[in-house]
Amino acid sequence: MFIAIIGTPCSGKASALSYLHSKGFSIESNPQSLVFSSYVAMLDYVTRNWRASFATTSLTDSSVLREFLVRPFVIILKLDAPLLLRWGRLNHVSVTNDFESLDQFHAYLDSLDIMNPERLRPGWDSYFMTIAHLASLRSNCMKRRVGAILVRNKRILATGYNGTPRNMTNCNEGGCARCNGQGNLASGDECLCLHAEENALLEAGRDRVGEEAVIYCNTCPCLRCSIKIVQTGVREVVYSLSYKMDDATARVFREAGVKLRQYSTNL
């Protein structure tokens, strides 16, 4: 397990780190422990030693944190109650009023879109994307956690997350050599993990997909999944995070007449 502790100044991060150290976690500040030259080196180490316990307070950049969060052994410990409430509840908004004029204050309040009805009740996109994210937390893939929800007429047909096939060794237990950095592309080693979209489509089957089906994915489908989505008759794909194959995927969906759009929210 790897725990990254984040929070505002004087929120107790050092105390939490000390507590975890007393529970057997290795920490960077311990002279007998590890020192990393970069977050990439840290990510590589904790991935190769994911069964060990390690904690840090040095990850503060959101883009860096996202690199760690796609791994199934990572937990973010956020300290500071207002921050937890703001991110954990749609109907809680925290504002630090340090504006120099009423105009600036009002402009900031406008940007928050406080009267958006989704603050009290999530819209369909928010609802299904939240469930897709929840499904992704079941993934044990060593590379990236992905979740997908197959929907028709605002009813969930199936859910899926990425991982090795049924009755095979889990990815995080060495089931997929490529995801664990042991595969050899030159010798033809391929990823054994089923993608979240594939699992959702297999669970539903083409007969249940039917017309007007929509698939929600927390990450944009890859090319391999896009052709299966087209083949099963899905009419719309909604995704949250971009992926390296977005352009190729978009071309497939465009040619097949499948609508592709990225979900976004200001909440």
QUIURDA-V508594 format. One record per residue. N is the residue number from 1. RES is the residue in one letter. SS is DSSP state (@ for helix, = for strand, . for the rest). OMEGA is omega in degrees with one decimal (999 if undefined). BURIAL is + if it has 24 or more other ideal C-beta (glycine too) atoms within 12 Angstrom, else -. Layout:
n->[N:N]
res->[RES:RES]
ss->[SS:SS]
omega->[OMEGA:OMEGA]
burial->[BURIAL:BURIAL]
//
This chain:
n->[1:2:3:4:5:6:7:8:9:10:11:12:13:14:15:16:17:18:19:20:21:22:23:24:25:26:27:28:29:30:31:32:33:34:35:36:37:38:39:40:41:42:43:44:45:46:47:48:49:50:51:52:53:54:55:56:57:58:59:60:61:62:63:64:65:66:67:68:69:70:71:72:73:74:75:76:77:78:79:80:81:82:83:84:85:86:87:88:89:90:91:92:93:94:95:96:97:98:99:100:101:102:103:104:105:106:107:108:109:110:111:112:113:114:115:116:117:118:119:120:121:122:123:124:125:126:127:128:129:130:131:132:133:134:135:136:137:138:139:140:141:142:143:144:145:146:147:148:149:150:151:152:153:154:155:156:157:158:159:160:161:162:163:164:165:166:167:168:169:170:171:172:173:174:175:176:177:178:179:180:181:182:183:184:185:186:187:188:189:190:191:192:193:194:195:196:197:198:199:200:201:202:203:204:205:206:207:208:209:210:211:212:213:214:215:216:217:218:219:220:221:222:223:224:225:226:227:228:229:230:231:232:233:234:235:236:237:238:239:240:241:242:243:244:245:246:247:248:249:250:251:252:253:254:255:256:257:258:259:260:261:262:263:264:265:266:267]
res->[M:F:I:A:I:I:G:T:P:C:S:G:K:A:S:A:L:S:Y:L:H:S:K:G:F:S:I:E:S:N:P:Q:S:L:V:F:S:S:Y:V:A:M:L:D:Y:V:T:R:N:W:R:A:S:F:A:T:T:S:L:T:D:S:S:V:L:R:E:F:L:V:R:P:F:V:I:I:L:K:L:D:A:P:L:L:L:R:W:G:R:L:N:H:V:S:V:T:N:D:F:E:S:L:D:Q:F:H:A:Y:L:D:S:L:D:I:M:N:P:E:R:L:R:P:G:W:D:S:Y:F:M:T:I:A:H:L:A:S:L:R:S:N:C:M:K:R:R:V:G:A:I:L:V:R:N:K:R:I:L:A:T:G:Y:N:G:T:P:R:N:M:T:N:C:N:E:G:G:C:A:R:C:N:G:Q:G:N:L:A:S:G:D:E:C:L:C:L:H:A:E:E:N:A:L:L:E:A:G:R:D:R:V:G:E:E:A:V:I:Y:C:N:T:C:P:C:L:R:C:S:I:K:I:V:Q:T:G:V:R:E:V:V:Y:S:L:S:Y:K:M:D:D:A:T:A:R:V:F:R:E:A:G:V:K:L:R:Q:Y:S:T:N:L]
ss->[.:=:=:=:=:=:=:.:.:.:.:.:@:@:@:@:@:@:@:@:@:@:.:.:.:=:=:.:.:.:.:.:.:.:.:.:.:.:@:@:@:@:@:@:@:@:@:@:.:.:.:.:.:=:=:=:.:.:.:.:.:@:@:@:@:@:@:@:@:.:.:.:.:=:=:=:=:=:=:.:@:@:@:@:@:@:@:@:.:.:.:.:.:.:.:.:.:.:.:.:.:@:@:@:@:@:@:@:@:@:@:@:.:.:.:.:@:@:@:.:.:.:.:@:@:@:@:@:@:@:@:@:@:@:@:@:.:.:.:.:.:.:.:.:.:.:=:=:=:=:=:=:.:.:=:=:=:=:=:=:=:.:=:=:.:.:.:.:.:.:@:@:@:.:.:.:.:.:.:.:.:.:.:.:@:@:@:.:.:.:.:.:=:=:.:@:@:@:@:@:@:@:@:@:@:@:@:@:@:.:.:.:=:=:=:=:=:=:=:.:.:.:@:@:@:@:@:@:@:@:@:.:.:.:.:=:=:=:=:=:=:.:.:.:.:@:@:@:@:@:@:@:@:@:@:@:.:.:=:=:=:=:.:.:.:.:.]
omega->[177.0:-179.4:174.7:-177.5:178.6:178.5:-179.3:177.6:178.1:-179.4:178.2:-178.6:-179.1:179.0:178.4:178.6:178.6:178.2:-179.6:177.3:178.7:179.3:175.9:178.3:169.1:-179.5:-178.3:-174.2:178.7:-177.9:-179.8:-175.3:-170.0:172.7:-176.1:-179.2:-178.2:177.9:177.5:178.3:178.0:-179.9:179.2:-178.5:-175.8:175.8:179.7:-177.9:-170.5:178.4:177.2:-179.1:-176.4:-179.9:-179.8:172.0:-172.1:-179.7:-176.0:-178.6:-175.3:-179.4:176.5:179.0:179.3:177.8:-179.9:-172.9:179.1:177.8:-171.9:-177.2:-173.8:174.4:173.5:176.1:-177.7:-179.9:-177.7:-173.8:179.9:179.6:179.3:-179.9:-177.4:-178.0:-175.7:-178.1:-178.5:-174.1:175.8:179.0:-179.6:-178.1:171.7:-174.2:176.9:-178.5:-175.5:179.7:177.1:179.1:178.4:-179.7:-179.5:179.6:178.8:177.8:176.3:-177.0:-179.6:180.0:-173.0:-175.6:177.1:-178.2:-178.5:174.8:179.3:179.8:-175.6:173.2:-175.7:178.8:-179.4:-178.7:-176.5:179.7:176.4:178.0:177.5:177.8:178.7:178.0:-178.3:-178.5:174.9:-176.5:173.2:177.7:-176.8:-177.0:-173.1:175.3:-179.6:176.2:-179.6:178.6:177.9:-170.4:169.4:-178.6:177.9:175.3:-177.7:177.3:-176.7:174.2:178.2:172.2:-172.6:179.7:-179.0:-177.4:-179.3:177.8:174.7:179.8:-180.0:-179.0:-177.0:174.2:177.2:-175.8:178.5:-176.7:-176.7:179.3:-179.5:175.4:-178.4:-178.4:-179.9:-178.8:-177.7:-179.6:174.5:178.3:-179.9:177.5:-179.6:-173.8:168.5:178.6:-177.4:-179.5:179.0:-179.8:178.8:-179.8:178.5:179.7:-177.2:-174.4:-174.1:-177.6:-179.1:179.3:175.5:-178.2:175.2:178.9:178.5:175.9:177.7:-179.2:178.2:175.1:-178.6:-178.9:175.3:-178.9:-179.3:-179.9:-176.1:-178.4:177.0:177.5:177.8:-174.9:-177.6:173.1:176.4:-175.9:-176.6:177.1:178.3:-178.3:-178.8:-176.0:176.6:179.6:-172.1:-176.6:-174.1:-175.4:179.6:177.5:-178.9:179.9:178.9:-178.2:180.0:-179.5:-177.0:179.3:177.5:-179.2:178.1:177.2:179.8:179.1:176.2:177.6:176.7:-176.4:999]
burial->[+:+:+:+:+:+:+:-:-:-:-:-:+:-:-:+:+:-:-:+:+:-:-:-:+:+:+:+:-:-:-:-:-:+:-:-:-:-:+:-:-:+:+:-:+:+:+:-:-:+:-:-:-:+:+:+:+:+:+:-:-:-:-:-:+:-:+:+:+:+:+:+:+:+:+:+:+:+:+:-:-:-:-:-:-:-:-:-:-:+:-:-:-:-:-:-:-:-:-:-:-:-:-:-:-:-:-:-:-:-:-:-:-:-:-:-:-:-:-:-:-:-:-:-:+:+:+:+:+:+:+:+:+:-:+:+:+:+:+:+:+:+:+:+:+:+:+:+:+:+:+:+:-:-:-:+:+:+:+:+:+:+:+:+:-:-:-:-:-:+:+:+:-:-:+:+:-:-:+:+:-:-:-:-:-:-:-:-:-:-:+:+:+:+:+:+:+:+:+:+:+:+:+:+:-:-:-:-:+:-:-:-:+:+:+:+:+:+:+:+:+:+:-:+:+:+:+:+:+:+:-:+:+:+:+:+:+:+:+:+:+:-:+:-:-:+:-:-:+:+:-:+:+:-:-:-:-:+:-:+:-:-:+:-:-:-:+]
//
